[in-house]
Amino acid sequence: MKKLKNPPSLNEYFGELRDVKGIFDGRKAFIGPELVQVDLTNVCDNQCLGCWLHGKELKDKKFRKEAIDIKVLKRLLHELKRLGVKRINLSGGGEPYCYPDIDDAIELIKKLGFHLNINTSFSMMTKDRVEALVYNKVDYITLSVWSTDAQSYVKQHPNKTEKDFNSLKENLIHLLKIKHEKPKINFYNVINRYNFTEIKDMVRFAESFKAEGVGFNLVDVKKGKTDHLKLGPDEKKIVLDSIIRAQKENRIRKGPKINIFGAEEFMEKNIDAERMVNSIPCYMGWIFCRIFPNGNVGVCCKSYKFVMGNINDKEFRKIWFSKRYDEFRRKALKMNKEDIYFKNLGCVKSCDNFTQNKETVERLQRLNIFDKIKLLFV
């Protein structure tokens, strides 16, 4: 029997369970996060009414121009690969396609073998860029459109025109016509006072472009800035009822079915966020992190004011395995999210990672005895 020249180590062989070992340990991580969201830039071509950056950030010219240096990004991606990261989400406070080196970023991410999702408004797309998505074998695109017709689109994106919306649709149609294997599509809709009656239309709109899924989340308003977008209790109920109705109709229909993903969780975590967030542990310290355009490393989607370190000053691995990060892991796993420690995360206001936490709970419950034995060797 021939001896393997480079036999896999136990860590490599059982690598898919090392994050679970960290969770069971409860104090530290043994491997990098499964998913890293990289916000390439704060530059944006849109002025969405419900933008989470609405307020002083929009007037801060330095903030609005922030973007990760391409050299830093390349170094980071190679490091994430070595740490066992599997998925990359390109997102941002801004639009990823406003990043000047977006093509180089996408090419390297796929060359390194990451699963890639791009969160985009699709407003800067051209036919060439659509074709590049296919050529580069991008896995997913998550489209943030919030509308199903030009009039509604313009109301929520006041710097855009009906022509812009029609162009967006034309590029989606072009993607649909390409015969090669294409990225899977998810539509993500931020629900507010301007579009809360469009749930059924949003599902149909997503279906018309053969989307894999469509999701909904309530607008996260900024007090004194975007309060006019907030829904009242009755309007929230209308939205939730509309989503549940759409799910039922989807289940009984013939033919391909769209995934109306995380609907109840997306709604309930905003309607009754405190109860939902504290009903399960937070596993973000093991499975996810967000890197902002200025290089700050955050623990979750809402962590722009809760920073673990900066990749411009320090290697990511040193931040990820730091005592500061371990402190977050311990406290997030066991403590009530009303504690002052979590104030700058706003967990009980809304949690954008709730579905990921719930999926992790379900994954842990599915572990069989053989998986648990493997953990002893990781």
N, C-alpha and C positions, 0 to 999 in steps of 0.2 A: 504493500500500500504506500503510495507516494505521500510524502509529507508536504503540506501546504507551505509555500515560501513565506507567505504573510498571513497566517491564520488570524481570523478576527478575534479581538480581545473579548472578554466577557462583557465589558462596558459597551462595545460595539454590538455584540450579539443581543444583549438585553436593553439596548439603548432606548427602545420605545417605552420602557417601563421606568426609566430613571426619574422622570418627572413625578411619577406616582410614588416612588420611594421617598422623594423629597416631601411630598404632601403628607405621607404617613409619618415621616420623621417630624414634620411640623416646625422645624427650626431653620432649615437651610435648603438650598437647591443643589442638585447633583448634576444638572445638565441645563443648557440654555432653554429659553422659552420656546414653546412649540410655534407660536405666531408672534411676529414683530410687525407693528404698524410703523412705517416710516413716513413722516410728514416731510415731503421734499421742500416745500416752500409755502410761505404765507401770501405770495403773490396770487392774485385771483382776477379773472376777467368778469366775474359776476358780482352782483350786489344783492344777494338773496336777503329778503326781509327777515327771515328766521335765522340768519347766520349767528353761530355761537360767539363770534368775535365782535358782535355789534356793540358799539360803545367807543370808549377811548382808544381801543386798539385800532379802529379804522382810521383814526386821525394821526396815529403814530407812524410816521413815514419810515422810520428805521425798522419797526416791527413788520410793516407790510412788505418790506423788501427782503426779509430774512429768508435764507435758503441754505441748505446743507452744501458745503463745498464738495465738489465731485470727488476730490482726492480722499476726503474724509469718508464719503459714502462708500467708495470702493474698498477702503481699508475695513470699514464696518462690515460690509457684506461678506468678505473673506473670513472675518472673525466669527460672524454668526454661523457661517457654514461649519466651521470647526467646532462650534458649541452645540451642534445638532439641531439648529433651528430648521424647521421644515417649510414654513409658510411666511411670505412677505406680503403685506398690504401696503401699496403705495397710496397715500392719502394726503391730507394736509389741512392746515388752516386755510390754505389756498387751493388752487387747482393744479394737480400734478402736471398737466400739460403746459402750465406756465413755467415749469422748471426748464431752464435752457439745455440741460443735459439729459432730458427724459429718455431719449433714444438709447444713449449709452447705458443708462441705469437699467432699462428694461432688458437690453441685450445681456448685460453681465448677470443680472438676477436669474435669467433663464439658463445661461451658460453654466452657472454654479448649481443648477438643478433644483432651485426653489420652486414651490408652487406659488404662482403670482396672481394676486387680485389687484385691480386698479380701481379705486373709487374716483369717479369722475362725473362731472355734469354733462360731459359729451359736447359742450358748447364750443370747444376749440377744435373739434375733429374735422378732418378733411377725408376725402376718399383714400388718399395715400396713407394717412394715419390709420384708417380703418383696416386697410390691407396689411399694414405693418403689424397690427394686433394678431392677425392670422399667421403671418410670416414668422414672427417671434414666438409663436405658440403660447401666448398669454392664456392662462387658464380661466380666469374669471374677469368680468368687468361688472362693477356695481354702479348703476346709474342713478344719480340723484337729480331727478327731474321735477317731482312734486306736482305734476300737472298732466292732463290728458288732452288739452287743447290750447291753442295759441293765446286766447284771451286770459285764461287762468294763469298761464306761464308768465305772461307779461306783468300781471298784478303782483306776482311773487318775486319777479326778477326785473325791477323797474328800469334797469339800464339795458334791457334786451327788448327786441321787437318781435312781432309775429313772424317776420322773415327768419329770425334766428331760430325760432321753434321749428319752423318748417324745414330749415336746413338740418337741424338736429334729427328730425324724422327721416329725411332723405339719406343721411349717413347710416342710420340704423337699418333702413331698407337695403342699402348697399351691402352692409355686413351680412344681412340675411341671404342675399343672392350669391355670396361667395360659396363655391362648392367644396372647398377644402374644410378640414376640421376647424371649427371656430371656437372662440372663447364662450363659455357659458355666461348667460346674462342674468343678473338680478336687478330688480328695480327697488329703490329705497325711497320712501316718501315721508317727508316730515309734515305731519298733519297740523294744520292751523285753521284759523277762522276763514281763510280764503278757499280752502280745498276740502274741508271735512265732510262735504256731501258727495265727494267724488270717489269713494272707496270702490264701489262696483265698477266704475269706469276705469279706475287705475288697474284693477285686476284684468279687465278686458284689454286695456292698452298693453299691458305686459304680455298677455297671451298672443296678441297680434304680432309681436316680434319674437315669438317662440322662446320667451324667457323661461328660465328654470324656476325662478321664484320672484315673489313680490313681498315687500315688508313695509311695516308702518311704525312710526314713532311719533309721539307728541312733541311739538315744538318746545324747546327749552328756552323760556323767555328770560330776558334781562329786565329786572325791575326798573321802571322809569324809562325804558328804551323800547321794548317790544311787547309791552303788556297787551296791546291791542290785538295781538295774534293769539292770545290765550283762549282756550275753550273752557266753558263752564261745565258743571256736572252733567247737565242734560245733553249738552253737545258731545261730551266724552262718551256718554252712554249710546248715543246715536252711532258714533264711530265704532265702538266695540260691538254693538249689535250688527252693524253692517259687515264687519270683518267676519264674525261668526256665521252670518248668513252666507257670505261668499265662500267660506270654507265648506259648509254643508253642500252648497250647490256644486262645488268643485269635486267633492267626494263621489257624488252620484252621477256626474256627467260621464258620457262615453268618450273614449279616446284619451289622448295624452292629458295629464293633469299638471297644473302648475302648483308649485309649493308656496302656499301662503304662510311664510315662515314666521315662527315666533309671535304670532299675532296677539294672543292673550298676554304673553309675557311682556311684549312691547307696550301694551296698553296698561296692564295692571301695575307694572313697575312705576308708571307715572301717576296712576290714579291712587294707588296705595303703596307708594315706594318704600316707606319705612317698614311695613310688615313684610313685603316681598324680599327686600335686601337682607333683613335680619333672619329670614326663614332658612337660609342656607349659608355655609361658610363662603369666604372669598378666597379663591385659588389663583388670583391673578399674579401673585408673586412667583408662581411656578410655570404658568403657561403662556403669559402674555406680557408685552411691554410696548410702550409708545415712545418713539423718538421724534422730538420736535425739530423744526427747521433751524433753531439756534443751537442744536446739539444736546439739549436737555433730555434726560432719560426719565420718563414717567412710568408709574406703575399700572395705570389703566387709562381708559379713554378720557377721563375727566381730570387727569393729573397735571395739567399745565401749571398749577400752583403747588404741586407736591412733587418735588424733584429729587432724584436719587444721585445725580451726578451729570457730567457733561462729556460727551465723546470727543469734543475738541481738546479737552484737557487730560483725558484718561481713557485707557482702553475699556471697551464695553465690558469685557469679562471681569475686570476689577470692580466695576460698578455693580454688575449683576451678582457677584459673589461677596459683596461688601457687608459689613456689620449693619450698616444703615438699612440695606435691603432686607437683611435677615430680620431686623426689628419689625419692619412692615409685614413680612410674612407671618410672623408669630401673632401679631396683633390683629391682622386682617382675618386670620383663620378662626380666632376665638372671641374677639371683642365685639360688643354692640357698636354698630356704625354711627350711633348718635354721640359716641365719645368724642371729646374735643380733638383727639389725635386725627380724626378723619374730617375735620371741619373744612379744610381746603380741597377735599375731594367731593364734598356734597353728595355723599352716598345716598342719604335718605331723601334727597330731593329727586334724583333719578340716577339710575345705574345703567350705563350703556354696555356694560359687560355682563349683565345679569344672565342672558341666554347662555353665554360661554360657561359661567359658573354652574348653571343648571345642567348643561351637557356634561360637565366634569363630574358632577354628583352621579349622574346616570352611568358614566363610564366606570367610576369606582365601584358602583353597585354590580356591574357586569363582570368584574374580575372573578375568574374561577380559581380553583385551588392550585392549578398549575402556574398561573400567573403569580400567585402569592409565593409559591416556592421559588420561582425565578427571582423575585425581589430580594431573596436572601443572598443571591450571588451578584447583584448589581453593585 
